């Protein structure tokens, strides 16, 4: 590969647009190399897969466009990280209490930490998958601690948040990436958390901040306090609902979208006496639509979205104030008058206009386009190189060329002989736990999925049993144990 650094591929599944990015990391910062986007159309609704065939076609176009921009034309994308922000994505608070046998107190040792780790590993969710876990914190005799090993106490508790979604959402994404495209799905990560990594500054996360993304099909609320995710909710309303509401005025979807962005003046009655003129579908006459009807529909829906967002924030603020207020992102947040209305309902409201210092912004294809925040956040978290040499097409060997073909085996065959090492796993309630295979020459990689050993085209791909695909799972419980025992935690 001509490029010296590892390259990572990110795909952010949006309800209106699917965005992709190839980038690398230098000095811990994301350096975008290539970006591309395609309209979602009917492939995704409310952030979840709706039409598998259409999603395959969209993703194929996206991957082809990214491959064309790679610095080395002899390479192609092999693996991807996918960002998911659809409905059913949410955080679940989880707490483990442990009371010492000695009422006078004991030292927290490896024995106690291993007991906690076993309880975490045995945690099960019905019909849901764990995508991520927040950094845990501990209460030791009522005091907040990070590294608890060696402390004397009578009782302690571990607190963290699991970020989950329905298992069906994960399975559909896996089918689209692995079975249809023949790529390896390295991980699915929550888009709101990835966006927060590259849009929010550490001080804001420490003081308390809510990142609100008003998307097309959904709106997400990610709340941070003390530099830790405290709450994540996805509301099944977005700016696309406004477009659908406007269609009740007997106008087409493109007309409704244009009126929403260019003509509507919500949260005010200053333009109610005016009207706009549209041509009839056959072009033989003109139609008039009153601004009063347009503004009332847009205002009602935006107030509904705002009320749901503020309810999530105020439920959290009942226990802790957000010192940095609300940061808005997404195309829906750019609706005329929306920020002013939200500021009248809640103080300290700002718009995310640029990336933080975790992303290179100058002289890159990305510039300051925060619509790619989900992709940039995925690359910031990525750990496995996603680009490799282009595979030579396999041809049928003639008898005279048997020796030659045996001397030059295909790369696919080499992959079968050297399987990757699977990490320690955690399984869902429907999947029995299995012992991962170990290979002395491979380093363990954390992954959400059991990736197939061989990339096969869709036409010849054979679906593996679900239990086999689940051998590799996200080792989220090890993150908790590492935090509790690491002396270098800030």
N, C-alpha and C positions, 0 to 999 in steps of 0.2 A: 504494500500500500504506500503510495507516494506521500500521504499525509502521516506525520510521525505520531500524532496523538490518537487515542481511541476516539471513535465517533459513536454517538448515541442517537437513536431514533425515537421520537416521541410523536404520538398521535392523540389529539384531544377530541373526543367525540362530543360535538355540540348538537343541539336541536335544530339549528339553522345552518351551521357551517362546521365541517370537519377540517381541522387544521393539523398540519404536520410540520416537523422540524428535524433537521439533522444538525447536531452541534457537538462541540467538544468542551473540555473544561481546562482552563489555565489559571493557576494560582487560586483554585477553588471557585472561579467565576465561570459562568456559562458563556461560551463563545458560539453564537449561531453561525452555521455554515450554509444552510439551505432552508427555505421555508416554502410552503405551498398550502393551498386550501381548495376545497370543493364544496359546493352547496349540498346540504344534507338531503333536501327534497323529502321523500317519504321514507327514507331509510331509518330515521331515528325520530321518535316522538317522546316528549317529556324526558329526554335524555337516555332512553333505553331503546334497544334494537327493536324495530318494527317490521322491517322487510329485509330478510337475509340476503336475497339475491341483489337487491339494489345497493345494500351496504357493501357487498363484495365488489360491485362495479365501481362504486365511489372510491373505495380504498385502493383498488387497483390503479385507478387514474392518479390518485394522490401519491402512491409509492413510486409510480413511473416518473412523475414530475420531480420527486425528490432524488431519485436515482440519476436523473439527467444533470443534476446540479452537484453531484459528488465531485470532489477534487481529483479523484483518480477514476478514470473511465473504465478501468478494469475491475472495479469493485461494485458491489450492490448491497442493498439492505438485506440482512439475514434475520435480525431480531428487532422487536419493537417494545417500547413501553407505552401503555395506553392509560389515558386519563379518563375517569368516569365521574360524572356529576349528576346522574339521573335520580328520579324519584326512588324512594326506599333507602337512599344513602343517608346514614345518620350515625351519630356517636352514641355509645352506650356507656354510661359511667359504671365502673366496676370497683369493688372494694373487697379486700381480704383482711380480716382481723385475726390476730394471734395473741393469746394471753399466755404469759409465762407460767410454768408449773409452780415456781417458787414465788410466793406472794411478796417477798422482799426484793425481787428483781433478779434477772439473769443477763448474761452477756449474749448479744445477738451473734450467733456463730454461723458457720456454713451449714450446720444441721438445720437451723431455723430457715435459712434462705432456701435450702433445698426443699423443705416442706412447702414453702410458699410457691416455689417453682412448680412442684408437682400439682398443686391445686390449680395453678394457672393453666398448665398443660391439659388438664382434664376438663377445662371449661368448654361447654358445647353450646352451639346455637342451632335452633331448628330452622332449616331452609334458608339460612343466611351464611355469608362468607365474611371473614375478617380480612379487610384490605390493608389496614394500618392500625397502629397503636400510638397513643400519645406518650410522651416521656412521663413515667410515673413519679409520684412524690410520696413520701412516707410521713406518717405521724407517729412519733415515738414519745409515749407518755404526753401526748398533746402538742409536741413541738414538731414543726416541719423540718424534715431532714431529707437529704439525698442519699449519701453513703451511710448505710445503717450498720454495716458490719463492725462489731466491736463495741457498740454502744450498750450501756446498761439501762434496763428498763423493766417495767412490769407488764407492759403490753405495747403492741405496735400494730399499725395497719398500713396497707399498700393501696394507693388510689391511682387509677388510670382510666383512660377512655379507649374503647375499641371502636373503630370505624368500620361499619358493616354495610352490606347490601344483600339483596336477595341472590341466592345461588343461581337462579335462572339467568340473571343479568350477566354474571360471570361466565356461565356456560355458553351463552349466545355470542359473547365477545370472543371467547376461545374458539368457537366454531368458525367465526368470520375470519380470524387471523390465521389460525393453524390449519384448519381443514380446507378452507376456501383459498386462501392466499399462499399457503405452504410456508409461512414464516413462523418463527418461534416467538411466542408471547412471553416475554421475560417477566413482566409484572403488570398488574392493574393497580393503579393508585388513585386516591380521591382527588379530583381536580381542584376543589376549593382549597385543600391544604397545600397542593403544589403551587397554586396561584399566590397563596399567602406567603410562601417561602421567598418569592421574588418581587412581591409588591409591598409588603409590610416591613418596616424597620424594626430592629430588636427592641428599641425603647418603647415603641407603640405596643408591641406584644407584651412587654413587661407591665406597662401601665394599664393595659386593658383596651382592646379594640375589637370591633366587629367588622369583618370584611363581607360586604353584601354585594353579590353578583346578580344583577337582573338580566338573565339570559332570555332566549327566545321561548323555550318551553318550560323552564324552571327558574327559580330564584334560590340561591344558596346563602346561608348565613353561617359564617365560621367565626367563633368568638375565642379570643386569646386573652389570657391573663397570666402574669408571672412567667411569660415566655413559654406557655404551655397551652395547647388546645383544650378548651373547657367544654365547648358545645359545638356541634355541627348539625344543621338541619337543612333539608331541601324542600322548598315549597313548590307544589305542582302548578304554579302560575308564572307566566312570563309575558314578554312583550308580544309574543305571537297570539296570545289570547285577545289582545287589543285589536289586532288585525281581524281576527275571526268575529269579534263583536261588530266591527265596522261593516263587515259583509252583510249584516242584517239590514243595512240601508239599501240593499239590492245593488251592490257594486261588486266587481270582481276582486279576487285576491290581490293582483298587482295594483289595482286602483286603491284598495284599502291600505296596502303597505305604503304607497306613496303619500296618501292623505295623512296617515299616522306620522310620518317623518317630516313632512313639509308643510302641512296645512293646519293640523290640530293645535289648539291652544288650551290645554287642560288647566284646571285649577283657577280659571278666571272666566268672567262673563262679559269681558270687554268686546268680544267679537261675535256675540250671540246673534246680533241683528244682521250679520253678513251671510253670504251663501257662496258656494262654489259651483261652477258649471262643468259638467262632464258630457262627453259625447255618448250616444247610445251605442250598444254593441254593433249595430249594423251601420253606424255613422250617418243615419238619415235625420236624426234630431238630437237635441241637447236636453240634458237633465240638470236640474238644480237641486243641490243638497244644502240644507241649512247648517250653518256652523254650530247652532245650538244643539242639534242632534249629534253632531260629531263630537263636540267637546264634552257633552254629558256622558257619552259612552266611554270615551278615553279617560275622563276624570274618575268615573265610577270604578273602572278596572284598576287604575293606578292606585286609587285609595284602598282597594281590596288588597293589592300586593303589599302596599306600605303597612297596612294594619297587621298583616301576617308577619312581616319582617319585624316590626316593632314589638309584637307580642313575644317573639322568641328572645329579643334583646332584653326586654323589660323583665321577663321571667328570670333571666340570668342576673340582671342588675339588682334584683331583690336581695341578692346576697353579696354582690360586689360591684362597685362602680367601674365603668369603663373610662379611664382617664383620657384616652385618645379618641374616644367617640366612634363614629362610623366612617368607614372608607368604602366608597361605591365603585363598582366595576361593572363591565358588561354594557352592551349596546342599549339595553333598556334604561340604564341610568342616564343616558344622554337625551331622553325625551324632554321636550321643551317644558320648563316649569317644574320638573320633578324634584330637582335638588332644592329649589326654594321652598317647595311644599314640605319636603322632608325636614329641612332646617327649622320650619315653624313647628314641627312635631317633636324634634329631638335636636339638641345642641351638638356642636362639634361634628358637623357632617362635611366631608371633603371628597373629592373625586380622585381616583388613582390615575395619574397622568403619565407616570414613568416608572421604570423598574428601579429597584433598590440597587445597592452596590454588589449584588450577587450575579449581575448580568452585564456583559459588555454591551454598551449601547451605541458607540461610535464606530463608523466604518464597518457595519455588519448589515446583512440583509434585513435584520429585524428593526433596526433604528430604535424608535421608542413606541412601537405599536404594542400596546398592552393587551390587545386582543389575543396575542400569542403567549400570554402569561402562563396558561396551563401547560403548554409545550415546554416553555423555558423551565418551569418548575419540575417537570418530569425529568428533563435532562440534568437539572441540579441534583436530583436524587439518584440518577442512574449510576450503575457501577460496572456494568458488563458491556464490552464493545459490541456494537450492533451491525457492523459493516464488515464484509469479507469478500474474498475473490469470487468472481463470477464463475459459476459451475459450467464446465464444458458439457454441451448437450450429449446425452448418451445415444450412441448409434449401434445398430446391429452389426456385429463383426462377421466378416466372411471367413471361410476356412483358411485362406492365405494370410489373414491378418490376425489370427488367434494369438500368436506370440507377441505381437505388438500391443494388443489391447491388454494382455495380461501384464505386460511390463509397465503399463501406465494405467493404474487403476483409477477409477473415478473418485472424486472427493467424497461422494456420498458413502461409498463402501468403507472409506477410512473412518467415517464417523461411527459406523456400526461397531467397528472393532475397538473403539476407544470411547465408551460411554462416559458422560460427565458424572461427577460425584454429586449425590443429592444431599442436601443438608438435613439436619434434624427437623422433624416435621410436627405439625399439629393438624388434626383432621376434624372435619365437621361431624355432626351427630350421625349422619347417614353413612359415614365411611369408616371402616375399621382401620386402626393404626397399623402401619406396616414398618418393618425395619428397613431403612434406606441402605442401598448398596454403597460400598466404599471403594475407592480406587486410589492407590498410593501416588499416582502421577498427576492427579487433578486436584485443584483447590475447590473447596465447597463454595457453592453460590446460593445465595438466598433467593428463592423464587416463589411465586404464588402457585405455580402450576408444575405438573409433570410434563416436561416438554418432550416431544417425540425425538427419537434418536436420528431419524432421517427426515429431511424436508422432501415431501412428495407433492407432485402436482395434484390439483383437486380431482382430476379424472381418475387417478389411480390410488388416491389416499384411502386407506382402510381405517375406519373408526376404531380406536382402541377402547376397551372397556373403561368405564368411568373410574373404577378403582385403580387401574394402571395409570391413568392420566393424573391421578391425585397423589402419586407418590411424592412429588415435590410440592410442598406447601409453604406458605409464608411463615417463617420461623419467628413470629411476633413475640412469643413468650421469652425468647432468649434476650430480646432487647430489654425487657424488664429486669432480668437477672443481671445483665451487664451494668445497668444504671445503678442497681442497689449495691454492687460490689466494686465499682470502679473508683479508685482513689483520686483520679484526675478529673472528676466531674466538676465543672465550674459552679 
